[in-house]
């Protein structure tokens, strides 16, 4: 304990004697720590928000769009248009055991929707109840989504996207009100909660109006689907599932299953993996930038410690002459280096926490996410600091431990 107290006494005595040098040395560590914390925190926040935005359209779903053939098949030429019906759903279910949930979708963009004098042209979407869970359409409190009774009765009920509701009703309550889709009245039974969505097809969910699929076909008279949404079982091979779907539809509608243009499938799970790799790489890149800043600060600490060793050569010689071991000298100077880095790091953590807390007050969440000092951020910073401390302290400490006693006393 006496040796430890003596060490701290000498350390703080040196800091007081060399205030400017100590400040400049610690400033590099402080600034480097702040840089690592802030950059990595923003990187992880951006990564997390990107995943949230991606899941706004649905988690690991695939969207199937019918198109035109580009390969001849069984006497049929190219350019033949493929039309899908609700019968296609049963065909896919029968041929692919990996498909866990599936929903047909009708979309129409050119029919106006009005309430009073307000008129807009949203994406009118005919769907079934399972669509709510597959596409993360969550109604606000007090409302509901379309259910099986609405479908069975071909009821004229509608769920509004939050931006459609805002345009038609403003701050007024839309539930229970009647909107006109073309000239057909629909009762509003729900309004979608606002959600982050960085990808979509045709239009974003906030700009849609959702109605029962049978009601849609009865009003607009179309037997053909716009697209089909499906989702596989947990752990299902998405490539194999896609092959099964193409094969099943190819047998029914007479096109080459290898003709990927005849049926275009947007697999969001694969897109999600690519996005994850990009955001992880971006976070690592930010961490490397912060590490360079700390590395430069570590060089500054090492240089200062070399100067300290030079200044205390006589002291080292006296300690060695009275019996101090090389390991004792090494540990002493190594500990001083870590003390400087630890104090600078502690101050840097406090400043970094303040910057991150202040950034949460800026409305940038939907774009770059919410930075936070999480466990990965702390562990990453500590690991980098430990590496910098080891690199900055080992050479000066070894030099102090290896000085010649006779030369020290002669000086």
LUMGUDREN-743049 format. One record per residue: x, y, z of N, C-alpha, C in turn; residue in three letters. Coordinates in steps of 0.001 Angstrom, whole numbers, padded with zeros to 6 digits, always signed. Layout:
N
XYZXYZXYZALA ...
This chain:
411
+000824-001208+000000+000000+000000+000000+000858+001258+000000UNK +001979+001219+000793+002865+002387+000870+003485+002665-000501UNK +003863+001577-001214+004460+001741-002546+003444+002328-003521UNK +002182+001869-003408+001136+002368-004293+000859+003842-004024UNK +000801+004192-002726+000572+005595-002367+001720+006462-002851UNK +002942+005958-002752+004112+006697-003223+004050+006909-004728UNK +003593+005880-005462+003477+005987-006921+002497+007094-007308UNK +001298+007081-006706+000300+008098-007030+000783+009492-006630UNK +001494+009587-005508+002008+010877-005065+003009+011437-006079UNK +003920+010594-006546+004894+011028-007534+004220+011384-008860UNK +003235+010573-009244+002568+010791-010526+001866+012155-010560UNK +001055+012429-009534+000321+013697-009516+001251+014879-009266UNK +002373+014636-008571+003358+015689-008393+003974+016077-009734UNK +004256+015093-010581+004785+015363-011922+003768+016099-012778UNK +002475+015727-012651+001436+016418-013416+001359+017889-013036UNK +001430+018155-011739+001365+019551-011293+002593+020342-011744UNK +003734+019677-011770+004960+020359-012176+004989+020648-013674UNK +004337+019809-014464+004313+019973-015921+002859+020034-016403UNK +002153+021079-015982+000716+021169-016271+000430+021254-017770UNK +001142+022137-018460+000887+022309-019893+001203+021041-020670UNK +002344+020412-020348+002699+019179-021037+001680+018076-020759UNK +001238+017981-019509+000253+016968-019148-001070+017220-019870UNK -001461+018490-019966-002727+018820-020646-002657+018453-022119UNK -001568+018850-022784-001445+018561-024211-001393+017064-024473UNK -000732+016325-023570-000670+014874-023731-002048+014248-023588UNK -002775+014674-022546-004110+014116-022312-005113+014572-023361UNK -004898+015782-023910-005861+016295-024882-005964+015371-026096UNK -004828+014844-026546-004862+013920-027670-005681+012679-027356UNK -005515+012134-026145-006285+010958-025743-007767+011310-025606UNK -008036+012485-025024-009432+012921-024864-010113+013027-026229UNK -009450+013734-027143-010034+013935-028466-010173+012599-029214UNK -009185+011741-029110-009277+010439-029767-010398+009587-029211UNK -010558+009608-027880-011645+008835-027254-013001+009355-027696UNK -013166+010684-027704-014425+011278-028155-014717+010873-029603UNK -013678+010894-030438-013856+010542-031856-014322+009105-032018UNK -013670+008183-031311-014056+006770-031417-015488+006568-030938UNK -015817+007114-029762-017151+006912-029192-018228+007465-030104UNK -018049+008691-030553-019079+009341-031364-019230+008647-032717UNK -018112+008356-033382-018192+007738-034703-018801+006341-034639UNK -018345+005525-033692-018879+004163-033588-020340+004193-033147UNK -020697+005107-032229-022088+005217-031781-023000+005615-032939UNK -022547+006559-033759-023345+006968-034920-023406+005834-035945UNK -022310+005107-036115-022307+003993-037056-023291+002905-036661UNK -023299+002537-035370-024231+001509-034894-025667+002014-034947UNK -025868+003298-034637-027214+003869-034728-027729+003848-036156UNK -026852+004176-037105-027229+004143-038518-027541+002721-038977UNK -026727+001764-038513-026962+000362-038865-028307-000115-038337UNK -028595+000206-037084-029856-000211-036470-031049+000431-037157UNK -030946+001730-037462-032055+002429-038110-032279+001917-039525UNK -031205+001564-040213-031342+001023-041567-032132-000275-041559UNK -031878-001124-040557-032628-002371-040445-034100-002102-040114UNK -034337-001114-039240-035714-000750-038898-036446-000242-040135UNK -035774+000637-040899-036390+001171-042110-036664+000068-043124UNK -035733-000885-043215-035913-001988-044153-037103-002846-043758UNK -037273-003077-042454-038374-003914-041982-039708-003187-042043UNK -039677-001897-042367-040935-001174-042517-041806-001766-043612UNK -041190-002372-044606-041949-002984-045686-042307-004435-045380UNK -041706-004991-044337-041934-006391-044006-040611-007081-043772UNK -040620-008109-042950-039390-008804-042597-039220-010068-043427UNK -038167-010069-044241-037780-011241-045050-038905-011721-045961UNK -039609-010764-046580-040656-011150-047517-040118-011137-048942UNK -040847-011776-049831-040548-011725-051257-041781-011202-051985UNK -041556-010352-052973-042656-009792-053760-042510-010286-055193UNK -043541-010938-055681-043527-011576-056997-044352-010743-057973UNK -043709-010314-059075-044389-009486-060081-044476-010251-061406UNK -045681-010436-061961-045785-011046-063286-045296-010074-064360UNK -044648-010629-065400-044083-009775-066445-044300-010437-067801UNK -043363-010268-068723-043438-010884-070041-042307-011900-070215UNK -042570-012917-070996-041565-013946-071247-040453-013405-072150UNK -039267-013889-071923-038131-013515-072777-037462-014736-073394UNK -038039-015916-073144-037516-017149-073728-038665-017941-074342UNK -038441-018534-075510-039483-019395-076090-039644-020658-075249UNK -040886-021187-075225-041125-022358-074386-042347-023108-074911UNK -042158-024413-075241-043227-025307-075683-044077-024685-076786UNK -043417-024100-077770-044126-023533-078909-044574-022091-078720UNK -044488-021573-077524-044845-020172-077274-043627-019283-077539UNK -043862-018144-078152-042784-017216-078440-042482-016322-077246UNK -041583-015384-077484-041222-014448-076422-042192-013262-076408UNK -042180-012509-075326-043022-011316-075224-044441-011605-074772UNK -044723-012853-074388-046076-013187-073943-046270-012703-072507UNK -047344-011992-072264-047613-011444-070944-048182-012513-070015UNK -047649-012564-068809-048108-013530-067812-049103-012840-066879UNK -050278-013441-066746-051309-012917-065846-051524-013919-064705UNK -051462-013421-063475-051692-014268-062312-053055-013969-061711UNK -053689-015012-061166-054964-014859-060476-054826-015418-059062UNK -055900-015344-058298-055836-015863-056940-055664-017380-056923UNK -055928-018019-058038-055663-019447-058152-054169-019735-058027UNK -053355-018749-058418-051892-018904-058329-051446-019124-056892UNK -052182-018572-055932-051836-018733-054522-051906-020207-054126UNK -052986-020871-054529-053148-022298-054205-052078-023144-054890UNK -051699-022769-056103-050667-023506-056826-049329-023412-056104UNK -048980-022221-055650-047716-022035-054935-047723-022805-053615UNK -048843-022736-052895-048947-023463-051628-048776-024965-051821UNK -049347-025477-052897-049296-026917-053138-047902-027394-053541UNK -047136-026553-054222-045847-026965-054776-044650-026600-053893UNK -044837-025663-052980-043710-025230-052155-044061-025354-050679UNK -043410-026286-049997-043654-026486-048573-042926-025449-047716UNK -041995-024723-048335-041216-023741-047583-041957-022422-047388UNK -043014-022190-048149-043770-020939-048038-044648-020994-046798UNK -044385-020090-045853-045141-020081-044590-046406-019246-044689UNK -046345-018112-045359-047513-017237-045505-047455-016564-046864UNK -048631-016299-047408-048710-015750-048765-049983-014917-048887UNK -049907-013854-049678-051064-012968-049843-051052-012353-051240UNK -052180-012440-051954-052276-011741-053239-052475-010247-053004UNK -052139-009450-053984-052272-008007-053833-052734-007379-055150UNK -053736-006515-055049-054198-005707-056168-053847-004240-055871UNK -053339-003544-056850-053002-002131-056644-053490-001307-057837UNK -054084-000186-057526-054582+000727-058554-054184+002145-058149UNK -053634+002901-059097-053094+004213-058766-053911+005379-059333UNK -054814+005122-060271-055432+006233-061004-056840+006600-060543UNK -057334+006014-059482-058678+006331-058992-058597+007315-057828UNK -059285+008458-057912-059213+009450-056830-059998+009013-055594UNK -059531+009468-054451-060216+009246-053179-060491+010629-052585UNK -061719+010848-052132-062055+012192-051645-062842+012134-050339UNK -062679+013211-049598-063484+013459-048408-063780+014954-048389UNK -065047+015278-048537-065426+016680-048657-064819+017261-049926UNK -064042+018336-049781-063411+018976-050928-061976+018511-051137UNK -061498+017653-050267-060125+017163-050384-060080+015911-051244UNK -059225+015939-052262-059114+014811-053204-057641+014443-053370UNK -057361+013158-053341-056000+012673-053554-056033+011401-054383UNK -054876+011000-054907-054777+009776-055708-053814+008798-055044UNK -054266+008089-054017-053387+007131-053331-053328+005815-054097UNK -052489+004922-053614-052463+003571-054165-053570+002750-053519UNK -054626+002487-054247-055750+001694-053714-055335+000229-053767UNK -055297-000409-052604-054719-001739-052480-055746-002729-051959UNK -056026-003761-052745-056940-004817-052332-056156-005985-051764UNK -056452-006358-050516-055645-007389-049850-056518-008241-048919UNK -055865-009192-048230-056509-010053-047250-055900-009756-045869UNK -056552-010212-044790-056097-009854-043431-054644-010172-043126UNK -054090-011245-043695-052712-011635-043393-051711-010573-043844UNK -052148-009725-044748-051285-008648-045258-050790-007744-044134UNK -051608-007545-043113-051261-006681-041986-049947-007110-041344UNK -049777-008410-041135-048604-008925-040435-047405-009083-041371UNK -047671-009405-042627-046582-009587-043572-045931-008264-043936UNK -046725-007209-043976-046210-005911-044413-046120-004883-043292UNK -046326-005336-042053-046203-004454-040884-047086-003212-041002UNK -048342-003427-041313-049334-002345-041335-050040-002370-039982UNK -049641-001493-039078-050178-001502-037721-051147-000336-037552UNK -052428-000603-037271-053405+000486-037110-053166+001267-035818UNK -053508+002539-035841-053421+003352-034634-054488+002911-033639UNK -054301+003292-032382-055231+002906-031310-056648+003355-031647UNK -057598+002458-031391-059000+002746-031668-059483+002195-032986UNK -058555+001968-033904-058927+001426-035210-058515-000024-035349UNK -058742-000597-036505-058392-001989-036760-058059-002165-038230UNK -057541-003349-038542-057259-003679-039933-058431-004497-040481UNK -058358-004803-041742-059399-005603-042400-059382-007023-041848UNK -060562-007591-041569-060633-008942-041016-061393-009868-041959UNK -061558-011124-041532-062185-012138-042389-063651-011829-042682UNK -064359-011198-041735-065756-010834-041971-065870-009768-043054UNK -064940-008838-043068-064932-007819-044130-064742-008462-045489UNK -063848-009469-045536-063563-010157-046793-064766-010977-047236UNK -065336-011759-046298-066466-012632-046644-067682-011821-047089UNK -067905-010666-046479-069072-009852-046819-068808-008818-047885UNK -067605-008811-048442-067217-007804-049434-067601-006401-048950UNK -067262-006151-047712-067658-004874-047121-066846-003723-047701UNK -067487-002566-047725-066822-001359-048223-066222-000615-047028UNK -065114-001170-046560-064387-000590-045435-062958-000332-045890UNK -062298+000626-045238-060964+001015-045682-060069+001365-044497UNK -058800+001053-044669-057748+001481-043740-056881+002480-044502UNK -056669+003647-043928-055940+004712-044613-054479+004740-044190UNK -053592+004982-045151-052215+005300-044813-052188+006619-044065UNK -051205+006796-043196-051214+007980-042331-051123+009292-043109UNK -050407+009309-044247-050335+010538-045033-051632+010795-045794UNK -052325+009737-046215-053641+009901-046856-054627+010480-045856UNK -054609+009939-044641-055487+010463-043600-055187+011930-043321UNK -053910+012261-043237-053513+013637-042944-053991+014589-044030UNK -053897+014158-045299-054323+015020-046399-055838+015196-046429UNK -056557+014094-046202-058020+014161-046304-058668+014776-045076UNK -058144+014488-043895-058824+014877-042657-058041+015886-041805UNK -056765+016062-042087-055970+016953-041248-055874+016408-039837UNK -056189+017235-038859-056128+016823-037450-057427+016192-036963UNK -058431+016099-037817-059713+015517-037425-059615+013997-037324UNK -060506+013408-036550-060561+011953-036409-061198+011358-037651UNK -060524+010377-038268-061042+009780-039499-061890+008543-039244UNK -061747+007915-038067-062472+006663-037804-063969+006884-037851UNK -064632+006002-038598-066085+006078-038720-066558+007006-039817UNK -065656+007789-040389-066022+008702-041470-066145+007941-042791UNK -066759+008590-043777-066949+007985-045088-066110+008714-046125UNK -065284+007945-046840-064526+008499-047957-065057+007868-049239UNK -064866+008570-050349-065336+008052-051634-064138+007617-052468UNK -064159+006334-052835-063170+005787-053754-063815+005812-055125UNK -063414+006765-055951-064181+007031-057159-065524+007585-056735UNK -066593+006842-057023-067939+007242-056591-068510+006283-055552UNK -067667+005372-055051-068127+004359-054100-067768+004762-052675UNK -068744+004799-051769-068447+005186-050379-067793+004039-049598UNK -066813+004387-048773-066138+003431-047904-066069+004002-046496UNK -066297+003140-045523-066192+003549-044127-064761+003335-043639UNK -064198+004342-043010-062838+004248-042489-062861+003491-041168UNK -062161+002360-041121-062123+001554-039899-060753+001601-039216UNK -059774+002183-039876-058440+002231-039281-057534+003199-040008UNK -056524+003660-039293-055479+004521-039860-054137+003919-039486UNK -053276+003758-040460-051969+003140-040226-051088+004025-039353UNK -050406+003403-038404-049425+004132-037616-048265+004561-038511UNK -047720+005761-038292-046534+006162-039059-045390+005171-038823UNK -044655+004885-039867-043528+003954-039742-042415+004363-040682UNK -041199+003975-040325-040042+004221-041186-040040+003172-042292UNK -039829+003604-043531-039846+002685-044664-038914+003229-045742UNK -037771+002568-045936-036791+003074-046889-036881+002396-048248UNK -037827+001470-048412-038004+000824-049708-039485+000518-049902UNK -039897+000472-051143-041315+000230-051440-041454-000161-052910UNK -042658-000478-053320-042969-000719-054725-044287-000013-055028UNK -044364+000602-056180-045496+001438-056610-045590+002710-055764UNK -045846+002576-054469-045890+003737-053589-045711+003279-052147UNK -045338+004190-051267-045147+003836-049865-046493+003584-049195UNK -046455+002818-048118-047682+002446-047426-048420+003658-046864UNK -047700+004705-046518-048335+005897-045969-049228+006588-046999UNK -048994+006285-048275-049764+006899-049353-050735+005905-049986UNK -051176+004928-049217-052113+003926-049731-053420+003940-048958UNK -054405+003290-049553-055671+002997-048874-055933+001511-049080UNK -056187+000799-048004-056311-000657-048044-057771-001063-047911UNK -058235-001920-048837-059618-002398-048828-059612-003912-049029UNK -060706-004620-048686-060749-006080-048899-060581-006437-050369UNK -059842-007489-050645-059586-007899-052027-060875-008203-052801UNK -061856-008950-052230-063092-009204-052982-063848-007916-053306UNK -063803-006950-052419-064437-005662-052684-063734-004968-053842UNK -062423-005047-053847-061636-004445-054921-062033-005034-056278UNK -062049-006372-056371-062365-007010-057657-063796-006735-058087UNK -064713-006615-057106-066120-006336-057444-066278-004925-058006UNK -065531-003975-057460-065667-002585-057905-064935-002339-059219UNK -063694-002851-059324-062876-002541-060497-062925-003632-061570UNK -063480-004792-061239-063717-005823-062238-062474-006461-062819UNK -061384-006467-062103-060161-007089-062624-059932-008447-061975UNK -059673-009470-062779-059390-010799-062198-057894-011017-061948UNK -057060-010090-062425-055616-010318-062396-054949-009602-061218UNK -054021-010334-060611-053281-009779-059482-052191-008819-059971UNK -051895-007843-059129-050761-006956-059408-049465-007637-058989UNK -049505-008312-057850-048326-009017-057355-048754-010007-056281UNK -047805-010806-055844-048024-011766-054760-046901-011582-053744UNK -047271-011548-052474-046284-011439-051404-046236-012771-050665UNK -045044-013289-050447-044937-014529-049677-043714-014462-048768UNK -043733-015315-047760-042658-015366-046774-042385-016817-046437UNK -041112-017169-046327-040750-018551-046068-040713-018892-044593UNK -040632-020187-044313-040453-020644-042940-039083-020200-042419UNK -038945-020156-041108-037661-019810-040521-036598-020814-040968UNK -035505-020287-041473-034411-021147-041907-034569-021699-043309UNK -035628-021316-044001-035844-021826-045353-034791-021268-046312UNK -034393-022082-047275-033451-021666-048307-034200-020800-049320UNK -033900-019515-049343-034666-018600-050196-034477-018906-051682UNK -033284-019339-052070-033056-019653-053478-033860-020879-053899UNK -033887-021901-053035-034657-023096-053348-036152-022780-053372UNK -036602-021950-052431-038016-021577-052396-038397-020806-053661UNK -037516-019929-054106-037775-019177-055329-037848-020114-056538UNK -036969-021113-056552-036997-022091-057657-038313-022862-057661UNK -038781-023259-056468-040058-023973-056365-041226-023125-056871UNK -041209-021848-056513-042291-020945-056933-042287-020777-058446UNK -041105-020555-059029-041025-020395-060481-041456-021668-061215UNK -041045-022809-060676-041411-024085-061306-042913-024298-061264UNK -043529-024020-060113-044976-024197-059964-045749-023303-060923UNK -045365-022036-061011-046067-021109-061899-045746-021392-063364UNK -044506-021851-063631-044143-022183-065009-044981-023328-065560UNK -045250-024346-064730-046091-025467-065166-047519-025008-065465UNK -048038-024099-064664-049413-023638-064830-049561-022696-066015UNK -048652-021760-066144-048818-020706-067156-047905-020878-068360UNK -047276-022025-068460-046500-022406-069640-045389-021404-069990UNK -044454-021255-069068-043248-020490-069384-042056-021201-068761UNK -040883-020914-069292-039657-021549-068821-039357-021076-067396UNK -039267-022005-066413-038951-021600-065033-037622-020853-064912UNK -036735-021059-065886-035447-020360-065877-035562-018936-066419UNK -036728-018593-066948-036953-017246-067489-037315-016306-066332UNK -036300-015693-065749-036525-014857-064569-037226-013542-064892UNK -037289-013195-066171-038005-011978-066553-039513-012216-066647UNK -039916-013453-066858-041347-013744-066931-041999-013505-065574UNK -041318-013919-064537-041766-013680-063163-040592-013051-062408UNK -040722-011776-062087-039664-011101-061335-039958-011232-059841UNK -038976-011709-059089-039144-011890-057643-038151-011003-056910UNK -038678-010118-056102-037839-009251-055271-037742-009886-053886UNK -036576-010460-053609-036332-011118-052329-035732-010089-051370UNK -036518-009554-050477-036023-008517-049563-035040-009077-048539UNK -035084-010397-048279-034136-010998-047331-032708-010863-047854UNK -032519-011102-049150-031189-010949-049744-030769-009483-049739UNK -031718-008621-050049-031433-007182-050029-031066-006731-048616UNK -031732-007332-047626-031452-006998-046231-030033-007412-045851UNK -029588-008573-046331-028220-009022-046045-027203-008060-046647UNK -027451-007639-047880-026536-006697-048532-026477-005393-047748UNK -027653-004918-047323-027709-003680-046551-026974-003832-045225UNK -027106-004997-044604-026426-005230-043337-024910-005206-043526UNK -024415-005856-044594-022982-005856-044860-022474-004434-045096UNK -023261-003642-045803-022851-002264-046094-022775-001449-044808UNK -023796-001552-043967-023824-000755-042739-022770-001221-041742UNK -022526-002533-041671-021459-003034-040795-020102-002533-041276UNK -019900-002592-042594-018652-002079-043151-018480-000592-042880UNK -019578+000156-042964-019534+001596-042688-019160+001845-041228UNK -019736+001055-040317-019427+001207-038892-017967+000874-038610UNK -017463-000208-039220-016056-000583-039039-015143+000523-039586UNK -015531+001085-040724-014745+002169-041325-014657+003365-040376UNK -015795+003732-039765-015785+004834-038806-014910+004498-037597UNK -014980+003239-037153-014142+002824-036034-012661+002909-036367UNK -012305+002563-037607-010897+002640-038025-010423+004085-038041UNK -011289+005001-038530-010933+006425-038528-010662+006900-037099UNK -011563+006523-036181-011358+006887-034780-010098+006268-034209UNK -009787+005041-034626-008580+004375-034135-007323+005106-034584UNK -007330+005627-035824-006187+006394-036303-005975+007633-035431UNK -007072+008282-035058-006966+009462-034203-006356+009094-032853UNK -006825+007997-032272-006249+007547-031005-004809+007088-031172UNK -004500+006508-032326-003134+006069-032574-002163+007249-032596UNK -002590+008332-033243-001755+009534-033265-001573+010061-031846UNK -002659+010049-031058-002560+010483-029663-001618+009579-028878UNK -001632+008276-029173-000729+007341-028502+000729+007634-028806UNK +001008+008038-030050+002377+008419-030403+002832+009628-029581UNK +001892+010559-029384+002204+011724-028565+002535+011327-027132UNK +001747+010396-026578+002010+009924-025210+003358+009226-025140UNK +003668+008395-026136+004959+007679-026146+006129+008661-026193UNK +006009+009690-027033+007083+010689-027124+007287+011409-025798UNK +006179+011769-025145+006266+012451-023860+006929+011545-022818UNK +006574+010272-022837+007143+009344-021864+008642+009137-022108UNK +009073+009181-023370+010507+009116-023655+011218+010327-023041UNK +010583+011488-023149+011161+012702-022558+011224+012568-021037UNK +010147+012015-020448+010110+011819-018992+011240+010892-018549UNK +011471+009848-019332+012559+008921-018995+013894+009657-019003UNK +014112+010499-020018+015350+011256-020107+015516+012192-018903UNK +014397+012825-018501+014466+013768-017393+014717+013081-016049UNK +014322+011826-015956+014403+011140-014660+015475+010054-014650UNK +016489+010238-015492+017572+009257-015555+018277+009122-014210UNK +018558+010269-013580+019259+010225-012290+018422+009504-011241UNK +017110+009802-011235+016196+009153-010273+016177+007645-010495UNK +016162+007237-011774+016163+005804-012091+017444+005155-011591UNK +018571+005866-011798+019850+005327-011349+019907+005132-009848UNK +019372+006110-009096+019364+005990-007637+018508+004806-007206UNK +017340+004672-007811+016449+003560-007458+017103+002221-007760UNK +017773+002139-008894+018431+000873-009242+019591+000612-008278UNK +020305+001681-007885+021466+001518-007017+021081+001033-005631UNK +019871+001391-005171+019444+000966-003831+018645-000340-003876UNK +018625-000993-005033+018036-002327-005081+016767-002492-005903UNK +016288-001439-006556+015079-001583-007369+015346-002479-008582UNK +014438-003375-008873+014598-004287-009997+014188-003611-011314UNK +014678-004197-012401+014289-003688-013721+012764-003766-013900UNK +012180-004882-013434+010732-005063-013586+009956-003995-012823UNK +010498-003572-011665+009824-002533-010885+009814-001213-011645UNK +010969-000847-012234+011056+000387-013030+010121+000302-014236UNK +010144-000847-014900+009290-001026-016088+007821-000843-015736UNK +007389-001513-014666+005978-001426-014252+005623+000006-013872UNK +006545+000704-013215+006264+002067-012774+005989+002993-013965UNK +006870+002965-014963+006687+003843-016120+005515+003385-016990UNK +005324+002079-017046+004184+001556-017802+002876+002007-017150UNK +002839+001964-015822+001648+002382-015088+001380+003872-015273UNK +002451+004673-015332+002265+006103-015555+001620+006368-016907UNK +002066+005635-017913+001468+005786-019246-000013+005469-019212UNK -000363+004359-018539-001776+003973-018483-002589+004944-017636UNK -001977+005554-016644-002684+006549-015848-003050+007756-016698UNK -002089+008212-017500-002358+009345-018392-003477+009008-019368UNK -003404+007828-019969-004416+007414-020939-005773+007212-020263UNK -005773+006654-019055-007032+006398-018346-007747+007691-017990UNK -006978+008676-017490-007595+009959-017133-008146+010641-018390UNK -007348+010644-019453-007820+011233-020709-009028+010503-021256UNK -009018+009175-021151-010149+008381-021655-011418+008654-020854UNK -011271+008781-019525-012440+009052-018682-013075+010390-019046UNK -012233+011409-019237-012754+012716-019645-013389+012621-021027UNK -012743+011861-021927-013280+011677-023271-014629+010979-023273UNK -014794+009982-022398-016075+009291-022286-017182+010265-021866UNK -016870+011115-020915-017871+012073-020432-018267+013045-021547UNK -017275+013571-022264-017563+014505-023355-018333+013799-024479UNK -017902+012583-024811-018599+011822-025852-020043+011542-025493UNK -020271+011172-024220-021643+010935-023762-022476+012204-023889UNK -021867+013361-023586-022590+014622-023705-022945+014942-025149UNK -022011+014698-026066-022274+014966-027487-023383+014063-028008UNK -023329+012779-027648-024346+011836-028113-025711+012176-027519UNK -025755+012559-026247-027015+012944-025614-027595+014178-026290UNK -026734+015142-026633-027204+016361-027300-027709+016058-028713UNK -027066+015092-029398-027471+014775-030776-028862+014177-030845UNK -029324+013580-029728-030664+012990-029725-031756+014047-029799UNK -031395+015274-029499-032369+016367-029561-032551+016879-030991UNK -031649+016482-031890-031732+016906-033286-032608+015902-034051UNK -033593+016369-034834-034517+015454-035535-033884+014783-036754UNK -032977+013834-036502-032291+013143-037599-032468+011631-037506UNK -033341+011190-036618-033457+009755-036356-033812+008952-037604UNK -034764+009435-038405-035211+008675-039570-034125+008551-040629UNK -033079+009371-040539-032043+009377-041560-030782+008643-041106UNK -030288+008958-039925-029035+008347-039459-029217+007541-038185UNK -030454+007427-037686-030685+006653-036485-030365+007433-035222UNK -030430+006747-034109-030153+007352-032806-028854+006792-032260UNK -027790+007609-032199-026525+007108-031626-026680+006837-030143UNK -026035+005824-029658-026127+005496-028243-024840+004818-027779UNK -024482+005080-026531-023292+004434-025963-023720+003061-025448UNK -023706+002099-026326-024098+000740-025976-022862-000065-025593UNK -023075-001301-025189-021971-002181-024796-020950-002362-025914UNK -021359-002580-027181-020352-002693-028252-019498-001442-028400UNK -020111-000256-028220-019359+000991-028328-018312+001067-027226UNK -018723+000751-025995-017809+000815-024850-016673-000194-025008UNK -017014-001424-025367-015997-002467-025512-015010-002141-026636UNK -015539-001604-027743-014667-001225-028854-013685-000137-028431UNK -014199+000864-027727-013344+001970-027284-012288+001492-026298UNK -012695+000647-025338-011749+000137-024353-010667-000704-025021UNK -011060-001523-025983-010086-002356-026697-009058-001491-027429UNK -009542-000445-028110-008630+000441-028841-007717+001179-027868UNK -008280+001660-026746-007484+002371-025745-006419+001456-025140UNK -006802+000212-024858-005838-000739-024292-004697-001005-025270UNK -005049-001127-026558-004019-001357-027571-003080-000158-027675UNK -003692+001041-027697-002891+002265-027777-002005+002397-026537UNK -002573+002116-025348-001803+002207-024110-000632+001243-024090UNK -000869+000022-024571+000200-000977-024615+001316-000534-025549UNK +000908-000046-026731+001902+000376-027722+002662+001615-027255UNK +001954+002546-026605+002583+003796-026182+003455+003620-024950UNK +003149+002640-024121+003858+002504-022864+005010+001540-022859UNK +004978+000543-023728+005959-000538-023619+007375-000076-023952UNK +007550+000744-025002+008891+001159-025399+009545+002107-024396UNK +008853+003176-023956+009473+004041-022938+009768+003282-021643UNK +008858+002393-021228+009061+001645-019989+010269+000718-020104UNK +010417+000080-021240+011572-000811-021428+012877-000016-021453UNK +012803+001166-022047+014010+001994-022079+014409+002423-020673UNK +013380+002786-019862+013672+003187-018482+014253+002016-017688UNK +013729+000816-017918+014186-000353-017161+015586-000805-017570UNK +015996-000464-018793+017262-000973-019311+018407+000046-019255UNK +018152+001210-018639+019235+002192-018573+020376+001653-017695UNK +021574+002063-018030+022757+001618-017285+022866+002418-015991UNK +023010+001729-014850+023041+002384-013535+024229+003329-013428UNK +025396+002887-013871+026605+003704-013747+026471+004991-014565UNK +025928+004851-015796+025748+006027-016628+024745+006990-016028UNK +023716+006433-015396+022687+007276-014758+023310+008108-013643UNK +024113+007457-012780+024709+008167-011639+025788+009148-012114UNK +026494+008798-013184+027521+009683-013712+026881+010966-014242UNK +025707+010845-014934+024995+011997-015429+024558+012920-014285UNK 
